[in-house]
Amino acid sequence: MKTLNNKLGGKTVATTVALIMMLAATQTAFADAKVYQRTLKSTTWIIAKAENGYSTGSGVLVDAEKKWVVTNFHVVGASKEVLIFFPQFQDDQLIAERQHYIDGADMFGIRARVVMVDKKRDLAVVELNSIPENTPAIEIAETSIGPGEMVHSIGNPTAGGVLWTYTSGSVRSVYRKQFRTQAGEHDMRVVETTSPINPGDSGGPVVNAAGELVAISQSLDPKARLMSYCVEITEAKTFVAEVVDYTTVVVPDVLAKSGLTIVPQGKTAFSADLQADGGETQRVFISAKLESFGKAETRKVWSLATVSPQAPTLELLTTLMEQSARTKLGAWVIEKNEAGQYLVIFCAKVDAGSSPESLRNSVEFVSKVAASMKQQITANVTISQTKSSSSDWLGSR
């Protein structure tokens, strides 16, 4: 009788253990799926122009307000502009086929400019022209991850015809590593994981069990099995902070010392209203961000001369071209806004290190040129229309 009970008890225990293991596996799979769905909405596919065609990679939205995506430097390379895609859905189901996005590039591909790169950390920040409505930035972990912890990642491998693929693994180690890839020499803290990284996955998010960003996928060790390197989160946060510093507005103090009265226009620019000939007010905008080429840094100053539903005449275009050729401090630009209107703008580039007096002189010069042209060509355009169009144009920058 005792032997029979033991046997029955043994079967019962074995069955119970098996059920517990099955339940745990089911719960883990469900948790992984939730992490994937949460991370997916912030993950991007990136297409950049390369020397021999195009290169592709992944990225992650880290700031919805600034519309900033972080990726690897080797994904964007020397490109100044890239094309960004967010995942598309049909009947709440993810559309994973790559061809869908290629075919629909004109509809939902988003242009983005490369703001800053760091070759040693193999990181880049790109700023999108727009982001889909209700697209969230990823949650960023406050602290780094450690050995033994599980990680999850999403990428867009070049092999095969699907995007937004999921991979999981565990952390092997976290340490500073100096190494070389085709993108150059690197020196950074890395998260070494067992998750495979395929070409095209680079730049994608690596998250912890809570769905918080802990690293950026970077490369795979070709000499080892299941040994991948990811840029550790403190490196990414430090880099983004440097980008913020780089784009921080320093104009208010300079303009205040110049004696001009300025008004913030969102986070992209400031404006100053100057009195033009005839008593009218001419509004001039000063960019909050710097533009760089090598070591040269400039700031944009511009003013709208006129807005029209019709394209500029040949006569006007000729006049603008002649004036641009004569005016060494700026040039005329014609842009078309979302409403289909044509905007005639005078734009100057001012050295970022200009003194308050020099910046004021530049603002006054832009105002004078734009106001003079307005008097010639905008007899049928009201001041209110001009100001409205200026705001619309500013919002699209």
Disulfide bonds with the S-S distance in Angstrom:
none
